[in-house]
Amino acid sequence: MSFSDLPFEVGPVYEGERIRGNQMYVELGGPKIEKHFELTRVKKDKEIEDGKVTIIGPNIKDMEEGGRYPIGILVEVAGPELEEDLEAVFERRIHEFCNFVNGIMHLNQRYTNWMRLSKSLIEKGFNDLTMLGTVLIRLYKAELPIIKKAQVTLITDPEKIGETYDFALEIYNKRDERARSINDEDVDMFYGCVLCQSFAPTHACCITPNRMSLCGSISWFDARAAARVDPKGPLFEVPMGKCLNELAGEFEGVNEMIKKRSLGDIERIYLYSGMEYPHTSCGCFEAIDFFIPETGAGHGIIDRNHDGVAINGLPFSAMANQTGGGKQMPGFNGISMQYIISPKYQKYDGIKSGLDSGIHTIVWMGKTVKDRVYEFLPEDLRDKIATEEEVADLSDLPAWLEKVGHPIIETEEYKAAVSGVEEEEWEEEGAMVPMGTIGMTIPGVGGAGGFKVILKNCKIHAESIIIKKIEPKRKKK
């Protein structure tokens, strides 16, 4: 395989390249464009014209510098060994292969895909999107030899992308429906994915029936098919091993996997918790689950399509910087949309707080999230979860939760949070301290011998930071 006929470099060395606003020539897809997608379909051999690239809409020469345009990427492949289960796995490789191009930054997946083309790439002679289609076809056939034929269609016309976009959504929904048909207890093997390690070096997804990949594009069925076809590829088997904590979803095999894949940086994961030893987060997650300390044990969820800030005053972009990069951040977790409606969603945190399940910890959702999962939420909870339309100010949230009778108000954590009384807590040695979103205290401040604060992979933007010694309160006799 050679790219010597193209005026730019192609290779895995360019994965992880960031293109800032002042370096960008044009942006394709992303949060400011209504309809965009990427989809891969397995077709019959006779339906594929090998090597064909079709452009529908404005090409590079027709685009204004600094402009934003839709992007629909349809990759169709054929081969005697191909099966429908592989479509989502092939589709996820669009992310990897686009990032092989020096001068292209590709983020996310499905209907949240986002690309930036750099000015330097255009200056080198990238003046036709057909070149991108050619790169994708060559990489698919070289990296995945079971693909014998491939053709690519790129859609940039906002008037013509709608029909294929709607078709793509139908395919995504069918895949997700199938993924919901089994649970973790029904299988004896989990799977891992490291497709995002170029952007998040210490991250590895653990994919189980109840925990789809954070990007929302690879289910347990998809990962199983990929690992069988390419056992040495970026998707691989993860033997479950001994179950160390059934409620938290801690497995010996998962811990061994994350320790190896993170080069020892992460040693322990609770698959069903966002507060203690949570799953690491990449940067392609569909949504963010964030802790709301003002509600004691409550959580909020915001996705990439949310317009404005969440209940905690932060936009998705700010929380994404806090959450992603392979960090293990208690209280800020990248998640897929399907995990929200999974029976294992933050199950450990919910039951530990005295609730029936993890889903009962959710007290606020961005409306775009709630609209997507509404029909799957418990009937007695649906209308007790606020959105920005019901509550936009954090100070108003407790009163609203009490008005609608959200189950969170019966927890001891909630009662302590709204009363202002600090609970006596004894942290087990090595326990992870959840991150708050507005204010927080550091356990141990003022104790003998002082204290140490370690900020790892952290960005802080603040006018000032004030650390006060908290005088112990005398208990009433």
N, C-alpha and C positions, 0 to 999 in steps of 0.2 A: 504494500500500500504506500502510495506516494502522494504528496501534496505540492510537489515542486512546480506544478503548473498554475498554482494559485499565488497571488501576490502577498500572502501573509503566512505566519507560522501557525502550525497546528500540533498540539501535543499535550500530554497530561501535566507537563511542567507549568502550564498557564492556568490550571485550575486554581480557584481561590482569588483570582485577580479582582480587585475592586475598582469600579469606575465611578468617580464622584461626579457631581453635577457639572463642575467646570471642565471636566474631561470628556463629557458626553456629547456625541453628535446627535443621536436620536434615541428615544426610549420607546420600546415596544411592550404593550401590555402594562401590567402594574396596577397599583391601587387607584389611579386616576382615570383609568379606562374602563368603561362599563363591561364590555364583552371581549374576552380573550380566553384561549384554551390551548391545550396540547393533548393529542390523542393518538394512540397507536392501535392499528387493527390488523389482525391476521386475515389474509385473503387467499383465495385460490390462485394457483400459479398463473392461469390464463388471464386473471384480472389485473396483473401487475405488468407494467412496462418498465423493466429494470433500468434504473438510472434516471428516470424522468423526474423533472422538477417543474412544478406549476406555480406561478405567482398570480394571485387574484387580488388586485388592488395596487396602490402606489408602490413603486419600487424605490430603491435608495435614491436614485436621481430625482425622483418626484417628491421627496420628503424635505421639509425645511429643517435646517440645523436648529437643534433645541426643541424640536417638536415631539409630540407623543402620538402614537398610532396603535390601533388594535394589532394583535398578532394571534393567528390561529395556525398551529402546526399539526398537520395530519400526516403521520408516517404509516404507510401501508407496506406490509412485508409478506413474503411467501416462502415456503420451504416444506418438504415432506414431513419433517419432525415437529413442526410448529403446532401449537394448540392454543385455544382461547385463553387458558389460564396464564399464559405468558405475556399477554398484551400489556397488563399494568406494569410488569417488570421491564419490558422493552420501552414502554412509555417513560418510565423514570430515568432511563438512560439518556433521554433528550437533555436533561439537566447537565449530566456529565459531559456529553459530547459537545454541546454548545460552549461549555466552559473550556474545552480544549483549544478553542480559537483565541489567539492572542489579540485581545481587543474587544472581546464579548464577555459580558457578565450576565449570567443567567441565574435567576433565583426562583424558588418555589415550584409549583407543579399544577396539573389539572387546570382549573379555571382561575388560579391565582398567579400564573406564570408571569415573569417580569424580566425583561431583557434591556440591557443598555449596550449600545455600540459606541466605541470611543472615536474621537476625532482622529487619532493616530491611525486607526484601522482604515478609515475612509481615505486618509492621505496616502496610505500604502496601495490603494487601488480597489478596495472593497466597494464596488459601485453597483452590485447586482445581488439581490437576495438568493438568486440561483446558486451562488457560490456556497451559501450556508446549507442549502438543500443537498448539494453535492458532497459537502463534508459529512453531513449526517448519513447519507447513503453509504459512503465509503467506510465510515467508522462502524456502522451497524454490521456490515458484511465482514469486516475484518475482526472486530471484537467478539462477534457472535456468529461463528461459522455455520450454525444451523439455519441462519437466514441466507437464502439463495438469491432472492430478488427483493428490491425495495424501491419505492417511489415516494416522493414528498410533495405535499401541497402546502403553500404558505399563503395565508389570507390576511391582508392588511386593510381591506375595504370595510368601513364600518357599516355599509348598507348590505354587504353580501356575507358577512361573517355570521349573522344571526341563525340561519338554518343549521349550519354545521355545529355551531355553539350549542344549540338546543339538543341536537343529536348526541353530542359529547356528554351533556348532562344526563341524558337518559342512560348512557352506558355506565357512567360513574355510579348512578343510583342502583343499577342492576348489580354491579360488583359489590356495593356496600350492603345490599340486601342479602346477598349470599354470605358475606362475611359475618353477618349477625346470626347465622344459623347454627354456630357451634360455640362452645365455651372452652376455657383453658383446661377444665377438668376432663374434657373429652379427648385430649391428645397427650402424647408422650414425648413430643419434641417441639421446642420453640425455634425461632430463627433470628438471625442478626443481620443488620445492614450497615455498611460503612460508606454509602454513596456520598454522604455529606462531610466526610472527614477533611476534605480540602478546605472547607470553611470552618469546621469545628473539630480540631485535631483530637480532642479527648472524648468525642461523642461516638456512640454506637447505639443504634436502635435495637431494642429487643422486641421482636414482633411475635405476638401471641394471638390466639383467636379473639381475646377480649381487648387487646391493645394493638390496634393498627399502627403502622409507622406514623411518626409525628406529622409527616407531610400529608397523610391521609390517602396516599396513592398505592400503598402496598399492604395487602391483607395477608393473613396467615396462609391462605391458599396460594396467593401470588408468590410469596417467599418460598414456600415448599416447592413449587414448580421451578422457580429460578435456581434453587440450590441443587435440584436433581439434574438440571441441564448443565449447570456450570458450577460444580461444587467448590472450585477455587476462586470463584468470582466475589463480588462485593456483597452478595447475599449468601448466608451460610447457616448450617445447622448449629443450634445451641442446645446440647443435652440439658434437660432440666435439672438433673441431679436431685439431691435430697432437698425436700421442702423444709426450710428453716423456720418459716413463719407463714402459716397458711393465710391468716387474715391480711397480713401486709403484702403478701405475694413475694416473699424472699426465697430465692432458690439458689442452691449451692452452684449450679452450673451457670446461672446468669451472673452471679458475682465473679466467678472465674473468667467469664467472657469479658465483662466490662473492665476488669483489672488488666487483662492482657491487651485489649484493644485501646485502652486509654493510657497505656504504658505505665500503669501503676498509679495514675492520678486519682482514679475512682476505684474504690474497693467493694462498695456495697450498694445495692439498689433495692428499694421496696417498690415493686411494680404497681401497687395499689395505694400509693400515698403521694401526696404533693407536699407534705410537711416534714416527713422524716425520710432521709436517704432517698430523695425522689429520683426518678429517671433523669438522665442528662437531657439537654435540649440542643438541637442543632441551630438552624436559622431558617429552615423551611417549614416550620410547624404551621398548621392551619390556624390555630388559636392559642391564646394564653389564659391559663387558669391562675388567678392571683388571689392571695390571701387578703382579707379585709379585717384588720385587727379590731376595728371599731365595732365589729359584730361578734367578737370573741372567737368563733370558729367558722365564720362564714367566708365564702369564696365568690369571686366574680369571674366572668369569662368575656373576653373580647376577641374578635377576629380581625383579619386584615382589611375587611371591607367596612369596618366601623368608621363612620365619619365624625371626627371630633375626639373628645377625651372620654375615658371610662369614669366610673363613679369615684375612683381614687384621684382624679385630676390628671391622669397621665394618658397620652395617646398610645396607640399600639406600638408605634415606632420606638418610643422611649422605653416601654416595657420589654420590647424585643431585644434591645441592646443589653438590658439587665439580664434577660433570660437565656439568650443564645450563646453560641460559641463553645458548646461542650461543657458548660458549667453545671454543677449540681446545686441548684438554688432553691432551698426550702421557701415556699410561698410564692414562687414564680415558676410556672411549668409550661413548657411548650407541649401542646396536645393536638390530636386530630379531632375532627368533629365527631367521628364515630365513637371515640373513647368517652365522650360526654354521655352518650346513651348506653354505654356498656354497663352491665351489672357490677363490674369491678371498678368503676370510676371512683377513685379516691375512697374506696371502701373502708380502708383502715382508719382514715381520719374521721369519717362519719360515725362509724360504730364506736370508736374510741371516745367520741364526744356525746355518746348516748343517743345517736340518731339511728334510724332504720337502715340507712345506706349512705354512700358517699354523695349521691345526687342531692340529698337533703341538705348538704352544706352550701349549695348554690343559692345565693340570695339576690344576685344581680347578674344580668346578661346584657350585652349589647343587643339591640333589636335584630340586627342581621343574623346573629347567632340563634336567638330564640325562635325566630321565624323558621329557621332551617330544621330545628330539632323539636319544635313544639309538639307535634303529634306523637313523639316518642317519650315525652316526659310523663311521669305519673300524673294521672288526672287530678289527684288531690293536691298537687304541687304546682301545676302549670301556671296558674294565675296568682301564685304567691311569690313568684320570682319577678323582681322589678326589672325594667329596662330604663333607658334614658327618658322615655316618655312618661313614666310614672315617677321616677326619682332621678334627678340630675345632680343634687347636692348631697354629699356624703352625710352631712349633719341631719338630713331628713330621713335617712334610710331606716334607723331603728324604729321610729314612730310608724313608718309605713309597714314594716315587717310585723309589728305588733297589731296594727289595724287589720291586716289580712290573716293573721294567725299563722305565720310561717313557723315550722317546727323548730327552727334554730333558736327561737326565743325561750324555749324550755331548757336549753343547755346551761350548765353552770358557767361555761366560758362567756356566753352572751350576757348572763346576769351580772357577772363580774365586770365585763367591759362597759356596759351601760351605766352601772352604779358607780364606777370609778374606783371600786375597791380592788386592790391588787391581791390576786390569789397567791397563797404560799405554794411555790413550786420547787421541786427537787429534781434537777436534771440528772439523768443517769450519765455516767462518765462517757464522754465521746458523743453525746447526743447533739444533733444538729439544731441550731436555733433558727426558727423561721424568720424570714425577712418581712418587716412591716412595710406599708406603703406611704404612711404619713409620718408617724413618729414611732420610736421604739426605745426601750431601755436595754442596756447590756447587763445580763446577769453577772453578779460578782463585782460590780463597780463599788469601790470603797473597801473591798475586802483586804485582808492582810496580804502583804506581798505585791499589791497592785494588780494590774490586769494587762492583758495583751490583746490588741485588735489587729487581725491580719486581713487585709483586703486583697483578694486574689482575683485577677481578671475582672477588675471592677472599675467603672467610670462613675465619678461623682461630680455633679454640677450643683453647687449651692453657694448662696451668698455668705453663709457662715455655718460653722458646725460648733455646737455648744455641748460640752460634756460636763454634767453636774454630778456631784456626789449626792446620792439619795440617802437621807438620814432615815434610819429604821423607825417605823411607827410603833408606838407603845400599844400593846393590846389592852382593851378595856377589861377591867376586873369585874 
